[in-house]
Amino acid sequence: MSTKLSRFTSKVVSLAKKAVGGESEPPVQKGEGGYADWVIVGLHGLREYLGQSYRRLLDVLHEMPGIVAKFDLSVDEMPDFTTVCTRKQDLEMRIWRVLLRLSADLQETGEVKAIDATGLDRVSASQHYANRTNYTFRSVKTTALIDCETSMILDIHCSMTQPHDTQIGWQVMKQNLHRVETLTVDKGYDWDEFRRYLRKEGVRPVIKHRGFSSLDAAHNARIDDEIYHRRSVVESVFASLRRRFDDTIRARTWFGQFREIVLKAAVKNIEAAIRL
């Protein structure tokens, strides 16, 4: 029987090939070609899964020829840890988002989806870097679209500013309308325009009003409480992400932090799928 590590590696390599659109691309080409994008994406997924630093990951893999073989490489052909580190920044954000979407498709999702947000701490940067990049926010506002049946993370939105939840909810839903039949969110997303937008697109909104009037109370009384309270799944997912990966983002640049958060979400999805 194959180990979880073996199954995870096989799955992350398969999804990485699809995410970059290079399923037939060889893992490494001599000369200027270098390592294929899917190798770099797969290695980063494996790094998050094992919780290792770049240098430590490559050191460990030299003692795991069976795992390395799943990349169609021998241990002597493995890239240097500096290559794995720097190449991550060169890959488009689109690739990491596609990886997340493909990982969410590993399980059949249910009818009800939920959105909620949390803050993930940013690791302290040097004073020079902070001054040069206007590095002022201590956390990344992270909003997730979750399937309430499987707890799979369908999409992630990250922001260095503090936009209102309704604005983020609108952005997330525009990209995922085809995946959602019923959406449940808390009162922070109470906005009539948001409800009208969802209904127009065929999505049932289950959003409580904030209770400014008796009419709001009447609307809330008609809401299906069982469906509304399923939004608590999002909080459970955030809690499990923190337990699994810590709640501190290590990347120094904002685009590196977005990639790190999305990659952690994809790894969590793959882990859930291989346990079935």
N, C-alpha and C positions, 0 to 999 in steps of 0.2 A: 504494500500500500504506500502511495506517495505521501510525503510529509506536507504540512501546511505551507512551509516555505517553498517547496517545489511547486505546489499548486498555485500559490500566489505569484511566483515568478513566471510561470507559464501564462497566467492570465494577464499580468501586467505587460509582458512582452507582446502578447497578441493585441491588446488594446492600444499599446503605444504604436504599433505598426499601422493600425487603422487610423489613429489620431493624426499621424503625420502624412498619411496617404502613401506610405512607402513599404507596403507589405512585401514586395519583391526586391527591395533594395538590399544589397549585401551589407553585412554589419560594418565592414571597414573596407575602404579602398585606399590603396597605396598612393602616395603623392599628395596632391592638394585635396583630394576627396575627403580623407579623414573618416571619422566614425559617423555612421548614419544617425539621423535625428532620433529614430526610434530607439537606438541603443542608449542614447543619453536620457531620453524620457523614461525608459524602462529602469535604468540604473537609479534615477532619482526616486522613482516609485519604490524600488527595493531599499534605498537608503532610508526613506521615511518608515517603511515597514519594519526594518531592523533597528531603527533609532540610532544610527551610527553617523559619525562625522564623515566627510568626504575621504579623508586619508584613511581612517579606520575601516570604512566600507571596502575600499579596494584591497586593503591588507587582509581582511577576512575572506574576501572572495578568492584570493589566491590559494586558500585552503579548501575551496569548495568547487572543484572542477565540474561536478555534476550540475550545479546551479549556473555556472558560467557557460556551460554548453547550451543552455536554453537560449542564450544570446547568439548561438552559432559561433562562439569564440572559444579559444583555449585560454588558459590563465596567462600565458605569455603574450597574448594579444590584447589583454585588457588595457583600457586607456589609463593614463596617469590621472591622479585625483584632481590635479589642477585643470585638466581638460574637462572633466565631468562638472566641475564647479563653474568655470567660465562659460561653457557652452549653454548652460541653463538660461543665462541672460540673453543669449542670441535667439532663442526660440520664441516665436510669436505667442502672445497670450492666447490666441485662438486655439493653438494646439492643446494647451492645458485645459481649456474649457471643453473642447471636444473629448478629451480623455475623461473628464468628469461626466459628461453626458453619456458616453459609452459605458462607463462603470455603473451608472444608475440604471441602464437598460439590462443589466445582468439579472435583475429580478422583475417579475411582473408586478407593476404597481397597482394600487387601489384607486378608488374614486375620489377620496378626500385628500387634499393637500393643505399644507399650512405654511405660513411665513412668519418669521420672527427674527429679531436682531440681538446681537450681543457685542461686547467689546473685547478684542483680543489684544493683550499688551504687546507693545513693541519693545524689543531689546534696546537698551541705551546705546546711542551712537556717540561718537567722539564729538567734542565741542566744535571742532573744525567742520566736520560733516554737517552738523546741525545748522551752523551758521550759513554754510554754502547752499544748502537745499531747503532752507526755511522749515526745518524739521521741528514742528511744534506740538503735534498731537501725540499723546502718550499711548493711545490705543487705536486700533483699526476697527471701525464700525463694520461688523460683518453680518449680513442678512442672508438667511438661507431659506430656500424652498424645499420642503420635506414632504415625502410621501408618508401619510399617517398609517398606512398598512404595513409597510416594510421598514420604515425609518431610513430609507435611502435618501441621500442628498441629491436633489435634482439640479439645483443651481445655487451659485454663491454670488453675492454682490458685496464689494468692499468699497469703503469710502474713507478718505482722510479728513473730510469735513463732516459736518453733522446735519445732513439733510433730513427733512421730516420723513417719518416712516411711510406716509402715503405716497410720497414721490418715489421712494425706493421700491415700494410695492408695485407701483405702476410700471417701473422699468423692468423689474423681474418678470412680471406677468406678460408683458409685451413679447418677451422672448420664449415664453413657455405656455402660451394659450392652448396649443394642441395637446398638452399633457394634463390639463386640469379640467375636471368637471365641477368640483365643489371646492371652494377655497374658504378656510377658516382662519381668522386672524383676530388679535385682541383689539381693544378700543383705540389703541394708538393709530390704527388704520381707518378710523372713523372719518369718512369723507364721502359725501353723496356722489361726487363726480367719479370716484373710484368704483363705487357700487354700480353706477350706471354704465361705466366702461365695461365692467365684468359681465353684466347681464347682456349688453349688446353683443359681446363676443361669445355668448352661450355658456358662461361660467356662473354657477350659483354662488353668490357671496354670503357667507355666514359671519357677519361683522356686527358686534354689538355697538349701539350708540352710547355716547358718553353720559347721557342722562341729564341734559340741560333743561328738559321740559317733560311734561306728562306724555307728550307724543313720543318722545324718545323711549320712555319707560314702556309704552304700549308696543312699540316696535320690538324691544328687547324681550318682552313676554312671549312673542310669537316665534322666537328663535329656538331651533332645536338644540337644547343644551348638550345632548350627547355628542352631536357633531362639533359644536362650538368648543367643548372642552378637549377634543382630540388634538387641539393645537399645542397642548402640553408636550406632545411628542417632540416638538422642536427643542424645548428646553432640555429634554433627556438626551437628544442628539448632541447639543452643545456640551453638556456635562460629560458625555462619553468621549467627545473629541479632546476635551481638556485632560481627562484621565489618561487617554491613550497617547497624546502627543504633547502634553503640557499646554499652558495657555499663553506662552510667550512666543512671539514671532521673531525668528533669528535674522532674517534677511535685513540688510540695512536700507536698501532702496525701496521706494513705494511699489514699483512694478515687481520687484523681487518678492515683496511681502504678499502681493496679490497671488503670485504664482505659488508661493508656499502654502497659503491657505487653501487654494483650489486643489493642489496636489494632496494635501492631507485629507480633504473630503473624498477625493477619488480613491485613495488608499483605504479609507474606512469602508467605502462601498464595496470594494473588491474583497476585503476581509469578510464582510457580512455574506457575500455571495459564495465564497469558498467554504463557508461553514455549513451550507445546506447539504 
